[in-house]
Amino acid sequence: MGGTTRWNSRAYDSSFGYVSAHGAPLVELLDPGPGERIVDLGCGTGVLTAEIAARDARVLGIDGAPSMIEAAMSHYPGIDFVVADGYDFTVAEPYDAVFSNAALHWMARDPDRVISRVHAALRPGGRFVAEMGGAGNCAALIAAMHTAWREYGLPEPELPWYFPTPAEYAARLEAAGFTVRLLEYFDRPTPLDECPGGAADWVRMFAGTLLEGVAAEAVDPLLLRLNELAAPALRRESGWMADYVRLRFAAVRR
Ligand SMILES: C[S@@+](CC[C@H](N)C(=O)[O-])C[C@H]1O[C@@H](n2cnc3c(N)ncnc32)[C@H](O)[C@@H]1O
């Protein structure tokens, strides 16, 4: 994977299956046809890749994290998976579609390069169907992180994500040779059912690298403070909610 985040595929699958659960309607938008050749970019443990394969499409799951690909291969031995980086991947023959759920915002370093790799992987008329974090994603969570880090005298956390506005991402797609056919930008408050430790658990899972520069004895108190700061916005009677904002699009290669 580009960047430095390391993924724990086991914890991801057991505790954070909701990422895939919420991605399910995206497969409807992709609407894979029998025999279509489809790439699932940032496929993780392959749950949605398998859903696409179940529609009789021929799908290739790509992920930058070897642990994710290992898990995907062992769960779905009949599907092709490969470790490759979204910034650099190439395919031998153009595909009919590239699909991506909850992965593009991790490819923050150079979004245009990722889009150009997707473009190169598609035949003319091929579609790019994806969902990612949009501008304002996790805003309350991130604000609480900034405050907690400041209170502990830590440098501002360097967040590893790219959460674009719809206009910004549409402009990138258009400039790269795509026609945007659908673009949605919406709030999706998401129960962190499997995150009893709330924002602290979420940070450990999704932003663990930010804790690497923190003295070991400071991590627990820092995350405790994070939870105090985040609770008014994100803690409900029923449990913790993440303040997700999503960008979902379907674009066609010109
Ligand atoms: C939140 S997971 C989503 C996984 C899957 N699409 C799903 O819906 O469950 C994000 C995935 O993007 C992958 N990823 C992040 N940066 C990447 C990169 N530069 N190239 C390829 N994969 C990357 C991660 O390894 C991780 O598996």
The ligand as an ORCA input file, in Angstrom:
! r2SCAN-3c Opt
* xyz 0 1
  C     -11.268      0.590      4.320
  S     -10.485     -0.638      3.330
  C     -11.793     -1.041      2.185
  C     -11.696     -2.455      1.689
  C     -12.825     -2.949      0.792
  N     -12.910     -2.193     -0.446
  C     -14.168     -2.947      1.531
  O     -15.086     -2.271      1.080
  O     -14.286     -3.632      2.546
  C      -9.320      0.278      2.338
  C      -8.370     -0.609      1.559
  O      -7.606      0.205      0.674
  C      -6.319     -0.354      0.575
  N      -5.381      0.655      0.088
  C      -5.041      1.804      0.677
  N      -4.130      2.460     -0.042
  C      -3.886      1.716     -1.155
  C      -3.053      1.858     -2.293
  N      -2.246      2.924     -2.457
  N      -3.072      0.900     -3.232
  C      -3.873     -0.181     -3.097
  N      -4.680     -0.383     -2.027
  C      -4.692      0.553     -1.065
  C      -6.031     -0.817      1.989
  O      -4.980     -1.759      2.033
  C      -7.374     -1.378      2.423
  O      -7.486     -2.748      2.172
*
